[in-house]
Amino acid sequence: MKALLIVDMLNDFVENWGALKVEGAKEIIPYIKTLKEKFEREDSPVIYLCDSHDKNDPEFKIWPAHCVEGTRGAEIVDELKPNKKDYVIKKKTYSGFFGTNLKELLDELKIDTVYITGVAMNICVHYTAADARMNGFKVVIPLRGVKGLTEEDEDYMRKQFKNILNVKLIIG
């Protein structure tokens, strides 16, 4: 069985006013929305993985403050709001697995394959995909549904996903 993971499609990463905007993130919303609707029709789970930081998060020594819990920046973008059947998991770092119940939820739902979408391809998508593989899940990444910080990052990550993590990439 499969599940759709939507990583960090949050205002601070997507909106022009966001604290850590990923260029092009808005452009992947329609594709993710279509994929989400497909998973819903097939009765496959949709799981949101959302950065949710404390005000003094150690990550802010690396990155500007972003997705602080309780702020508008930490909210899922309006176009992709979850419905009642969807799962929302808050995370404190790059990987959706680290310090969360994602593995337990996937096991409980009898998931063996995760489709990963969202931002940033070379950070949170990457570390979530790597941990998914390390936990024995098959990983599929639809390239129209992810965005990296730069084109160079995206080129590098495509090679990493394919050659190192043995991730299935959907092109087009």
C-alpha positions in Angstrom: 0.0 0.0 0.0 1.1 3.6 -0.7 0.9 6.9 1.1 1.5 10.5 -0.1 3.9 12.6 2.0 3.6 16.3 1.5 6.7 17.9 3.0 6.8 21.5 4.3 4.3 23.1 1.9 4.1 25.9 4.5 3.6 29.6 4.2 7.2 30.5 5.3 8.6 28.3 2.4 6.0 29.1 -0.3 4.5 32.6 0.1 6.4 35.7 -1.2 6.4 37.1 2.4 7.7 33.8 3.8 10.7 33.9 6.1 12.6 31.2 4.0 10.9 31.3 0.6 11.8 28.5 -1.9 11.7 30.0 -5.4 9.2 28.1 -7.5 7.5 26.4 -4.6 4.1 28.0 -5.6 4.4 26.5 -9.0 4.3 22.9 -7.7 1.1 23.4 -5.8 -1.3 22.4 -8.6 0.6 19.2 -9.3 0.6 18.2 -5.6 -3.1 19.1 -5.3 -3.9 16.8 -8.3 -1.8 14.0 -6.8 -3.5 14.5 -3.4 -6.9 14.2 -5.0 -5.8 11.0 -6.8 -4.6 9.4 -3.5 -7.9 10.4 -1.8 -9.9 8.8 -4.6 -7.9 5.6 -4.2 -8.4 5.8 -0.4 -4.6 6.0 0.1 -3.4 8.0 3.1 -2.1 11.6 2.8 0.4 12.7 5.4 1.7 16.2 5.9 5.1 16.7 7.4 5.4 20.2 8.8 8.3 22.1 10.2 7.2 23.4 13.6 10.0 25.2 15.5 10.3 26.8 18.9 11.2 30.5 19.1 14.8 29.7 20.0 15.3 26.6 17.9 19.0 25.6 17.4 18.3 25.3 13.6 18.0 29.1 13.6 21.8 29.2 13.9 21.9 27.8 10.4 18.8 29.3 8.9 16.7 32.4 9.5 13.8 31.9 12.0 11.0 30.1 10.1 7.9 28.0 10.7 7.7 29.0 14.4 4.9 27.1 16.0 1.7 29.1 16.2 2.6 31.6 13.5 1.0 32.1 10.1 4.3 31.1 8.6 4.1 27.6 10.1 0.6 27.0 8.5 0.0 24.7 5.5 -0.6 26.8 2.4 -4.3 27.5 1.8 -4.4 25.6 -1.6 -3.3 22.4 0.1 -5.1 22.4 3.4 -5.6 18.9 4.9 -9.0 17.3 5.2 -10.3 15.3 8.2 -8.9 12.0 6.9 -5.4 13.4 6.4 -2.6 13.1 9.0 -0.4 16.1 10.1 2.9 15.4 11.7 5.0 18.2 13.1 8.7 17.9 12.9 11.6 19.8 14.5 14.3 19.0 11.9 14.9 18.0 8.3 13.7 14.4 8.4 10.0 13.6 8.8 11.1 10.4 10.6 13.5 12.0 13.2 11.7 12.5 16.6 8.2 11.8 15.2 5.8 8.9 15.0 5.9 8.7 11.1 7.4 5.2 11.0 4.9 3.9 13.5 2.0 5.5 11.5 3.2 4.1 8.2 3.6 0.6 9.8 0.1 0.9 11.4 -1.4 1.8 8.0 0.6 -1.1 6.4 2.4 1.3 4.0 5.3 -0.1 2.0 5.7 2.7 -0.5 5.8 6.5 0.1 5.5 9.2 -2.6 7.3 12.3 -1.4 6.4 15.8 -2.6 7.2 19.3 -1.3 10.2 21.4 -0.4 13.1 21.7 -0.2 14.1 18.8 -2.4 17.7 19.0 -1.2 16.9 19.4 2.5 13.7 18.0 4.1 12.6 15.9 1.1 16.1 14.5 0.8 16.4 13.6 4.5 12.9 12.2 4.7 13.6 10.1 1.6 16.9 8.8 3.0 15.3 7.8 6.3 12.4 6.2 4.5 14.8 4.0 2.6 16.8 3.3 5.8 13.5 2.2 7.4 12.8 -0.2 4.5 10.2 1.8 2.5 10.1 2.1 -1.2 10.3 5.7 -2.2 8.8 7.4 -5.3 9.5 11.1 -6.0 7.4 12.8 -8.7 9.8 15.5 -9.9 6.9 17.9 -10.8 6.0 17.8 -7.1 9.3 18.9 -5.5 11.4 22.0 -5.6 15.0 22.6 -4.4 16.8 25.7 -3.3 18.6 26.0 -6.7 18.6 24.2 -10.0 22.1 22.9 -9.2 20.7 21.4 -5.9 17.9 19.7 -7.9 20.3 18.3 -10.5 22.5 16.9 -7.7 19.5 15.5 -5.8 18.2 13.7 -8.9 21.5 11.8 -9.1 21.5 11.1 -5.3 18.0 9.8 -5.4 18.6 7.6 -8.4 22.1 6.3 -7.8 22.5 6.3 -4.0 19.1 5.8 -2.5 17.5 3.8 -5.4 14.5 6.0 -5.4 12.0 5.8 -8.3 11.8 9.2 -10.0 8.7 10.1 -11.9 9.6 12.5 -14.7 6.9 14.6 -16.4 
